[in-house]
Amino acid sequence: MNFQWPRFTPFKTVNDIEKRFTYENFSKCLVDGRSQFKIVVIDDETFTPIENLRRNNYDIVHMPDIHSIDALSKFNIVLCDLNGVGVSLNPTLQGAHIIAEIKKSYPEKIVVAYTGGGFQQDMIERSIQASDYFLRKDANVEEWCERLDTAISDLANPAIVWKKLRHRLLDAGLTPYKLAVVEDLFVEKTLHGRPFSLSDLDTYASRFEINGTAKAILKKAVIDVGFEIAKEYIKG
């Protein structure tokens, strides 16, 4: 094991990002940044709000159903009906099964569950717990916009992204010290408007002996998260 000299300078944490993040301006930029995030709706019926949402600058497509969770790999946000979808994957749980599998395979994605009714209450409650947000299918366009903007904010805000990663990295066997080291680099880069790159990840993974599982989690986050629109709203 390589010897590490004690570090006397405090590690930076995502709290440093939050202190210098101009949330009001960031909120205003979300409208212009909506189209940077790919959204999919999984619904075997017509999704009525879709055209209005597209007119509001959301990049959103409709899939009547999926037969593999991997079909969702390129999307940042998934809106999933609970009824009539995922039947080929699990005819009993249907949409609830899709949501659970998304969170297993792609935990970095934001999932919004919705239903128009006619689904067992225990399944609805299970889906609400598994998903990030829940909404009624007959919600108006303003409610859908509010929910989608919240989802985009979660994906675009580097502090929120990292806080979600912390638990997964610790569960993957990353020690608290190694987590602090990588978080320090992530915060330093973010505060200066520079990306946390795959080459940075490779360097630190080698230097601090980060295990393969934790490295895979970090690599997926580096590739998939979309907080580019947040950078100019961090006070220099």
C-alpha positions in Angstrom: 0.0 0.0 0.0 1.4 3.4 -0.9 2.1 5.7 2.0 0.0 8.9 2.1 1.4 11.9 3.9 -1.2 13.5 6.3 -3.1 16.4 4.7 -3.5 19.5 6.8 -5.5 21.6 4.3 -9.2 20.9 4.8 -10.9 19.0 1.9 -13.4 20.9 -0.1 -16.9 19.5 -0.1 -20.0 20.1 -2.2 -21.1 22.5 0.5 -18.5 24.9 -1.0 -20.4 24.6 -4.3 -23.7 25.3 -2.6 -22.3 28.5 -0.9 -21.3 29.9 -4.3 -24.1 28.8 -6.4 -26.5 31.5 -7.6 -29.8 29.6 -7.4 -32.0 32.4 -8.7 -30.0 32.8 -11.9 -29.7 29.1 -12.3 -33.5 28.7 -12.0 -33.9 31.3 -14.8 -31.5 29.5 -17.1 -33.5 26.2 -16.9 -36.0 27.3 -19.5 -33.2 27.8 -22.0 -31.5 24.6 -20.9 -34.4 22.3 -21.0 -33.6 20.9 -24.4 -30.2 19.7 -23.2 -31.9 16.8 -21.3 -33.4 13.9 -23.1 -36.8 12.8 -21.8 -38.9 9.7 -22.6 -42.5 8.9 -21.9 -43.4 5.2 -21.6 -47.2 5.0 -22.1 -49.3 2.6 -24.1 -51.8 5.4 -24.6 -51.6 8.9 -25.9 -49.6 11.2 -23.6 -51.8 14.3 -24.0 -49.3 17.0 -22.7 -46.5 16.0 -25.0 -46.9 18.6 -27.7 -47.3 21.4 -25.2 -44.2 20.2 -23.5 -42.3 20.2 -26.7 -43.4 23.8 -27.3 -42.0 24.6 -23.9 -38.5 23.5 -25.1 -38.4 20.0 -23.7 -36.7 17.3 -25.8 -39.3 14.5 -25.2 -40.2 11.4 -27.1 -43.0 8.8 -26.6 -42.5 5.1 -26.4 -45.7 2.9 -26.2 -43.7 0.3 -24.4 -40.2 -1.2 -23.9 -38.9 -4.7 -23.9 -35.5 -4.0 -22.4 -34.4 -1.5 -19.8 -31.4 -0.8 -22.0 -33.7 0.9 -24.4 -33.7 3.8 -22.0 -29.9 4.2 -21.8 -29.7 7.5 -23.7 -32.4 9.3 -21.7 -31.8 11.5 -18.7 -35.5 11.6 -17.4 -38.1 8.8 -17.7 -41.8 9.4 -17.3 -43.5 6.1 -16.8 -47.1 5.1 -16.6 -47.9 2.3 -14.2 -50.6 0.7 -16.4 -50.3 -1.2 -19.6 -46.5 -1.0 -20.0 -43.7 -3.4 -19.2 -46.2 -6.3 -19.7 -43.6 -8.4 -21.5 -41.1 -7.8 -18.7 -43.5 -8.4 -15.8 -47.2 -8.8 -16.5 -48.1 -8.3 -12.8 -46.0 -5.3 -11.8 -46.0 -3.6 -15.3 -44.8 0.0 -14.9 -43.7 -0.6 -11.3 -41.3 -3.2 -12.6 -39.8 -0.8 -15.2 -39.3 1.8 -12.5 -37.6 -0.6 -10.1 -35.3 -1.9 -12.9 -34.3 1.6 -14.0 -33.2 2.4 -10.5 -31.1 -0.8 -10.4 -29.5 -0.3 -13.8 -29.5 3.5 -14.1 -29.8 5.1 -10.6 -28.5 8.4 -12.0 -31.7 8.9 -14.1 -34.6 10.8 -12.8 -37.9 8.8 -12.9 -41.3 10.3 -12.7 -44.1 7.8 -12.1 -47.7 8.6 -13.0 -51.0 6.9 -13.3 -54.5 7.7 -14.3 -55.9 5.3 -11.8 -57.1 1.7 -11.9 -53.9 0.4 -10.3 -53.6 -1.4 -7.0 -52.8 1.0 -4.2 -49.9 -1.0 -2.9 -48.4 -1.0 -6.3 -48.8 2.8 -6.5 -47.1 3.2 -3.1 -44.3 0.9 -4.1 -43.8 2.9 -7.3 -43.8 6.2 -5.5 -41.1 4.9 -3.1 -38.9 3.7 -6.0 -39.3 6.7 -8.3 -38.0 10.2 -7.7 -41.3 11.9 -8.3 -45.0 11.0 -8.8 -47.7 12.9 -10.7 -51.3 12.3 -11.7 -51.6 11.5 -15.4 -54.3 14.3 -15.8 -52.0 16.9 -14.3 -52.0 20.1 -16.4 -49.1 21.4 -18.4 -47.9 23.8 -15.8 -47.7 21.0 -13.2 -45.7 18.8 -15.7 -43.4 21.7 -16.5 -42.8 22.3 -12.8 -42.0 18.7 -12.2 -39.7 18.4 -15.2 -37.8 21.6 -14.2 -37.3 20.1 -10.8 -35.9 16.9 -12.3 -33.6 18.9 -14.6 -32.5 21.0 -11.7 -31.6 17.8 -9.8 -29.5 16.6 -12.8 -27.9 19.9 -13.6 -26.9 20.9 -10.0 -23.4 19.4 -9.2 -24.0 19.5 -5.5 -27.1 17.4 -5.7 -25.4 15.0 -8.2 -22.5 14.4 -5.8 -24.6 14.0 -2.7 -26.4 11.2 -4.5 -23.1 9.6 -5.5 -21.7 9.6 -2.0 -23.8 6.8 -0.7 -23.4 4.7 -3.7 -19.6 5.1 -3.6 -19.4 4.2 0.0 -21.7 1.1 -0.6 -19.3 0.2 -3.4 -16.4 0.0 -0.9 -14.8 3.4 -1.4 -13.3 4.5 1.9 -14.3 7.8 3.5 -10.7 9.1 2.9 -10.7 8.2 -0.8 -14.2 9.7 -1.2 -13.0 12.9 0.4 -10.0 13.1 -2.0 -12.2 12.6 -5.1 -14.8 15.0 -3.9 -12.2 17.6 -3.3 -11.0 17.3 -6.9 -14.6 17.3 -8.2 -15.4 20.5 -6.2 -12.1 22.2 -7.2 -12.8 21.6 -10.9 -16.5 22.6 -10.7 -15.7 25.9 -8.9 -13.3 26.8 -11.7 -15.7 25.8 -14.5 -13.7 22.8 -15.6 -15.1 19.3 -16.2 -14.2 16.4 -14.0 -12.9 14.3 -16.9 -12.4 10.6 -17.5 -8.6 11.2 -17.5 -8.9 12.7 -14.0 -10.8 9.7 -12.9 -8.2 7.3 -14.4 -5.4 9.2 -12.6 -7.1 9.2 -9.2 -8.3 5.6 -9.6 -4.8 4.5 -10.1 -3.2 6.7 -7.5 -5.6 5.9 -4.7 -6.4 2.4 -5.7 -10.1 3.0 -6.3 -11.9 -0.4 -6.8 -13.5 -1.3 -10.1 -17.1 -1.0 -8.9 -16.6 2.5 -7.5 -14.7 3.6 -10.6 -17.5 2.3 -12.8 -20.0 4.4 -10.8 -17.9 7.5 -11.1 -17.3 6.9 -14.8 -21.0 6.6 -15.5 -21.7 9.8 -13.6 -19.0 11.7 -15.5 -20.5 10.6 -18.8 -24.2 10.9 -18.0 -24.7 13.9 -15.7 -25.7 17.1 -17.3 -24.7 20.0 -15.1 -22.9 22.0 -17.9 -25.6 24.6 -17.8 -24.8 25.3 -14.1 -21.2 26.2 -14.5 -21.6 29.9 -15.3 -23.9 30.3 -12.3 -21.2 29.4 -9.8 -19.7 32.6 -8.5 -16.0 32.9 -9.2 
